[in-house]
Amino acid sequence: MKMPLLDLVESQMIANCLPLVAVSLAAVPHANTPTVLTLHWHDFVELKLHEDSEAVAYQSVPSSALQVTQRWDQLDDA
C-alpha cells in the first residue's frame, strides 16, 4: 500500500496558505520505521524592529516536518 504523501502535502499547503518550494522525505533503510516528510516554504514574515519605529526586518518562514507512521516494506513504497 502506498503512503498518501501527496494528500499530506496538499493538506499542509491548504492549511498554511504558503507557497511550497521543496519537499523531502527521509527514512531509515529498515522496513516499517517512521519516515519524516519535510516541507520547505517560500515566504517571509515581517518583524517590527522597535515599537517606536517603522523599521522592519524580514525573516524566512521555517520548514514544517511531519512524521509519517504508515507501514512500508521497501523504500520505493513511499
N, C-alpha and C positions, 0 to 999 in steps of 0.2 A: 504494500500500500504506500503510495506517495504522500509525502508531507504536504499540507496545503500552504506552502510558503508564499505563493502569490496572493492568497487570501489574507495571510498575516500582514504582508507588506501593504496591500491595498487598505486594510482596516486601519493601519497606523497612519497612512497618508491622509485618509479621510479625517481621522481624529485630530491630527496635528495641523492640518491645513498648511503644510510647508512643502516647498519643492524638494524632491529627493534627488541626490546626486550619485549615490552609490549604495550598494547592498553587498554585505559579505556574510558568509556562513562558515563557521568554524566548528570542527568536530574532532574528537579524539578518535584515532583509527581503530576503534573497538566497537563491535555491534552493540546496539541498544544503550548507548551513552547519550546524555543530553547534548544537543547542539546549541550554538549561540548564533543568533541572527542579529547582525548589526546594521542599522540604518543610518546613513550619513546624510544630514540635512544641509541644504544650501540656503541659509538665511542668517540675518544678523538681528540682534536685539539692541535697541538704542538705550544707553545708560546715561543719566544725567550726572555730570561730574561733581556739581556742587548745587546745593539748594538755591543759592542766590544768583546763580549764573545760568546763562543759556547754553553753555558749552556742553557738548555731549560726546560720548565715545560709543563705538560700535563693537559688540562682542559677538563672535560666531555662536550659533546655536549648537549645543553639544549633540553628539550622536546618541541614538537610542539602542539599547541592547535587549533582546528578548531570549529567554531560554525556551527552547522547543524540546518537549519531552516525549514526543511521539516515537514509538519503537521503530527501529530500522535494522536491516541485516547487512547491507552493503553501502559503501559511501555513495554510490550512484543512486540510491533510493531517495536521497534528499533532493 
